[in-house]
């Protein structure tokens, strides 16, 4: 039984790798299950056994990406209690993305190459919300603590602030991945977030 589970895991892993490579080479709409199976020497039925359709594949790719991202960052930053920790948090996220070809490729596909129709966004969002919320909750806890300690003004809406910060992060990442930014990602993240928080943090008396 254990061998069967291990084999199933390896099959799923191979299918996801095939999907990522093919999506990046041909695009989402032009990729077929036949092609994914042929690429790794499986039957189309084997692909369908693991994934019902292409939105399921995209959802699995994103969830694996986020789970590995969380593990990578958590292994380097256990707590986020200060502005420096928040900047380090996004710096480690940058490191994760550029750490190997697959993570960079996956980020590029999601942000710069994916053909996101409204229907696809709706389907994938349902499948990745729980994982994505882990990232947002960690940031929310850190910002709430800073506000409680008086580092951030009490009239700042933390929910809005989270989406402003993650929007800035997404913009920097997209610019880097699409080669619109001439600087290293980690450098841009450190500089941008430092400038942002220098303007945001309430000076202590």
KOLSE-812088 format. One record per residue (C-alpha): residue number from 1; x, y, z. Coordinates in nm, 2 decimals. Layout:
// residues N
{atom NUM; {X; Y; Z}} ...
//
This chain:
// residues 205
{atom 1; {0.00; 0.00; 0.00}} {atom 2; {0.28; 0.24; 0.09}} {atom 3; {0.45; 0.18; -0.25}} {atom 4; {0.12; 0.25; -0.43}} {atom 5; {0.09; 0.59; -0.24}} {atom 6; {0.45; 0.67; -0.32}} {atom 7; {0.39; 0.59; -0.69}} {atom 8; {0.08; 0.80; -0.70}} {atom 9; {0.27; 1.09; -0.55}} {atom 10; {0.54; 1.06; -0.80}} {atom 11; {0.29; 1.03; -1.09}} {atom 12; {0.11; 1.35; -0.96}} {atom 13; {0.44; 1.53; -0.94}} {atom 14; {0.54; 1.43; -1.29}} {atom 15; {0.20; 1.54; -1.43}} {atom 16; {0.24; 1.88; -1.26}} {atom 17; {0.59; 1.92; -1.39}} {atom 18; {0.47; 1.84; -1.74}} {atom 19; {0.18; 2.08; -1.70}} {atom 20; {0.40; 2.37; -1.59}} {atom 21; {0.65; 2.31; -1.87}} {atom 22; {0.38; 2.29; -2.13}} {atom 23; {0.18; 2.58; -2.00}} {atom 24; {0.49; 2.79; -2.01}} {atom 25; {0.59; 2.68; -2.36}} {atom 26; {0.25; 2.67; -2.54}} {atom 27; {0.01; 2.86; -2.31}} {atom 28; {-0.28; 2.74; -2.11}} {atom 29; {-0.54; 2.73; -2.38}} {atom 30; {-0.33; 2.53; -2.62}} {atom 31; {-0.23; 2.26; -2.37}} {atom 32; {-0.42; 1.93; -2.38}} {atom 33; {-0.42; 1.63; -2.15}} {atom 34; {-0.31; 1.42; -2.44}} {atom 35; {0.00; 1.63; -2.47}} {atom 36; {0.07; 1.62; -2.10}} {atom 37; {0.05; 1.25; -2.09}} {atom 38; {0.26; 1.19; -2.40}} {atom 39; {0.53; 1.42; -2.27}} {atom 40; {0.59; 1.19; -1.96}} {atom 41; {0.49; 0.86; -2.11}} {atom 42; {0.16; 0.82; -1.93}} {atom 43; {-0.19; 0.75; -2.06}} {atom 44; {-0.44; 1.03; -2.07}} {atom 45; {-0.65; 0.83; -1.82}} {atom 46; {-0.36; 0.85; -1.57}} {atom 47; {-0.37; 1.23; -1.60}} {atom 48; {-0.75; 1.23; -1.56}} {atom 49; {-0.72; 1.00; -1.25}} {atom 50; {-0.53; 1.28; -1.07}} {atom 51; {-0.69; 1.59; -1.22}} {atom 52; {-1.04; 1.63; -1.37}} {atom 53; {-0.96; 1.93; -1.59}} {atom 54; {-0.70; 2.21; -1.65}} {atom 55; {-0.84; 2.44; -1.38}} {atom 56; {-0.76; 2.16; -1.13}} {atom 57; {-0.41; 2.14; -1.26}} {atom 58; {-0.36; 2.52; -1.22}} {atom 59; {-0.51; 2.50; -0.87}} {atom 60; {-0.27; 2.22; -0.77}} {atom 61; {0.03; 2.41; -0.92}} {atom 62; {-0.05; 2.72; -0.72}} {atom 63; {-0.13; 2.53; -0.40}} {atom 64; {0.20; 2.34; -0.42}} {atom 65; {0.38; 2.67; -0.49}} {atom 66; {0.23; 2.85; -0.19}} {atom 67; {0.29; 2.55; 0.04}} {atom 68; {0.65; 2.53; -0.05}} {atom 69; {0.68; 2.91; -0.03}} {atom 70; {0.53; 2.91; 0.33}} {atom 71; {0.77; 2.63; 0.43}} {atom 72; {1.07; 2.82; 0.28}} {atom 73; {0.99; 3.15; 0.45}} {atom 74; {0.89; 2.99; 0.79}} {atom 75; {1.22; 2.80; 0.80}} {atom 76; {1.41; 3.14; 0.78}} {atom 77; {1.17; 3.37; 0.98}} {atom 78; {0.98; 3.22; 1.27}} {atom 79; {0.81; 3.54; 1.39}} {atom 80; {0.72; 3.87; 1.24}} {atom 81; {0.72; 4.14; 1.51}} {atom 82; {0.87; 4.45; 1.35}} {atom 83; {0.90; 4.64; 1.03}} {atom 84; {1.24; 4.49; 0.96}} {atom 85; {1.07; 4.14; 1.00}} {atom 86; {0.81; 4.24; 0.74}} {atom 87; {1.08; 4.35; 0.50}} {atom 88; {1.27; 4.03; 0.57}} {atom 89; {0.95; 3.83; 0.51}} {atom 90; {0.91; 3.97; 0.16}} {atom 91; {1.28; 3.94; 0.09}} {atom 92; {1.27; 3.57; 0.18}} {atom 93; {0.97; 3.54; -0.05}} {atom 94; {1.18; 3.69; -0.32}} {atom 95; {1.46; 3.44; -0.25}} {atom 96; {1.21; 3.15; -0.28}} {atom 97; {1.09; 3.27; -0.62}} {atom 98; {1.44; 3.30; -0.76}} {atom 99; {1.57; 2.99; -0.58}} {atom 100; {1.52; 2.76; -0.88}} {atom 101; {1.39; 2.74; -1.23}} {atom 102; {1.06; 2.58; -1.13}} {atom 103; {0.96; 2.84; -0.88}} {atom 104; {1.05; 3.13; -1.11}} {atom 105; {0.87; 2.96; -1.40}} {atom 106; {0.56; 2.91; -1.19}} {atom 107; {0.55; 3.27; -1.07}} {atom 108; {0.60; 3.39; -1.43}} {atom 109; {0.32; 3.17; -1.56}} {atom 110; {0.08; 3.29; -1.29}} {atom 111; {0.16; 3.66; -1.31}} {atom 112; {0.27; 3.72; -1.67}} {atom 113; {0.16; 3.45; -1.90}} {atom 114; {-0.16; 3.29; -1.77}} {atom 115; {-0.48; 3.36; -1.96}} {atom 116; {-0.70; 3.44; -1.67}} {atom 117; {-1.06; 3.43; -1.78}} {atom 118; {-1.33; 3.53; -1.53}} {atom 119; {-1.45; 3.17; -1.51}} {atom 120; {-1.10; 3.03; -1.45}} {atom 121; {-1.03; 3.29; -1.18}} {atom 122; {-1.35; 3.19; -1.00}} {atom 123; {-1.27; 2.82; -1.01}} {atom 124; {-0.91; 2.85; -0.91}} {atom 125; {-0.98; 3.11; -0.64}} {atom 126; {-1.21; 2.86; -0.46}} {atom 127; {-0.93; 2.60; -0.46}} {atom 128; {-0.64; 2.82; -0.34}} {atom 129; {-0.81; 3.06; -0.09}} {atom 130; {-0.73; 2.86; 0.22}} {atom 131; {-0.36; 2.84; 0.13}} {atom 132; {-0.34; 3.20; 0.03}} {atom 133; {-0.51; 3.30; 0.36}} {atom 134; {-0.21; 3.16; 0.55}} {atom 135; {0.01; 3.42; 0.39}} {atom 136; {-0.24; 3.70; 0.45}} {atom 137; {-0.30; 3.60; 0.81}} {atom 138; {0.06; 3.61; 0.90}} {atom 139; {0.10; 3.96; 0.75}} {atom 140; {-0.22; 4.07; 0.93}} {atom 141; {-0.10; 3.95; 1.27}} {atom 142; {0.23; 4.14; 1.22}} {atom 143; {0.06; 4.47; 1.12}} {atom 144; {-0.20; 4.44; 1.39}} {atom 145; {0.09; 4.40; 1.65}} {atom 146; {0.27; 4.70; 1.51}} {atom 147; {-0.06; 4.90; 1.54}} {atom 148; {-0.12; 4.78; 1.89}} {atom 149; {0.24; 4.89; 1.99}} {atom 150; {0.18; 5.23; 1.84}} {atom 151; {0.41; 5.19; 1.55}} {atom 152; {0.13; 5.23; 1.30}} {atom 153; {-0.14; 5.50; 1.36}} {atom 154; {-0.46; 5.37; 1.50}} {atom 155; {-0.67; 5.52; 1.22}} {atom 156; {-0.49; 5.30; 0.95}} {atom 157; {-0.72; 5.03; 0.82}} {atom 158; {-0.52; 4.71; 0.85}} {atom 159; {-0.73; 4.52; 0.60}} {atom 160; {-0.67; 4.79; 0.34}} {atom 161; {-0.30; 4.81; 0.43}} {atom 162; {-0.26; 4.43; 0.37}} {atom 163; {-0.39; 4.46; 0.01}} {atom 164; {-0.19; 4.77; -0.06}} {atom 165; {0.13; 4.59; 0.05}} {atom 166; {0.05; 4.27; -0.13}} {atom 167; {-0.04; 4.47; -0.44}} {atom 168; {0.29; 4.65; -0.42}} {atom 169; {0.47; 4.31; -0.39}} {atom 170; {0.28; 4.17; -0.68}} {atom 171; {0.36; 4.47; -0.90}} {atom 172; {0.73; 4.45; -0.82}} {atom 173; {0.74; 4.07; -0.88}} {atom 174; {0.55; 4.11; -1.22}} {atom 175; {0.79; 4.38; -1.33}} {atom 176; {1.09; 4.17; -1.24}} {atom 177; {0.96; 3.85; -1.40}} {atom 178; {0.87; 4.04; -1.72}} {atom 179; {1.21; 4.21; -1.74}} {atom 180; {1.07; 4.56; -1.70}} {atom 181; {1.27; 4.61; -1.38}} {atom 182; {1.65; 4.65; -1.43}} {atom 183; {1.74; 4.58; -1.07}} {atom 184; {1.76; 4.25; -0.87}} {atom 185; {1.43; 4.15; -0.71}} {atom 186; {1.57; 4.13; -0.36}} {atom 187; {1.72; 4.48; -0.39}} {atom 188; {1.39; 4.63; -0.52}} {atom 189; {1.19; 4.46; -0.25}} {atom 190; {1.41; 4.59; 0.03}} {atom 191; {1.43; 4.94; -0.11}} {atom 192; {1.06; 4.97; -0.19}} {atom 193; {0.93; 4.83; 0.14}} {atom 194; {1.18; 5.04; 0.33}} {atom 195; {1.06; 5.36; 0.16}} {atom 196; {0.69; 5.26; 0.21}} {atom 197; {0.73; 5.19; 0.58}} {atom 198; {0.94; 5.50; 0.64}} {atom 199; {0.64; 5.70; 0.52}} {atom 200; {0.39; 5.49; 0.71}} {atom 201; {0.54; 5.43; 1.05}} {atom 202; {0.42; 5.67; 1.31}} {atom 203; {0.71; 5.85; 1.49}} {atom 204; {0.73; 5.78; 1.86}} {atom 205; {0.75; 6.08; 2.08}} 
//
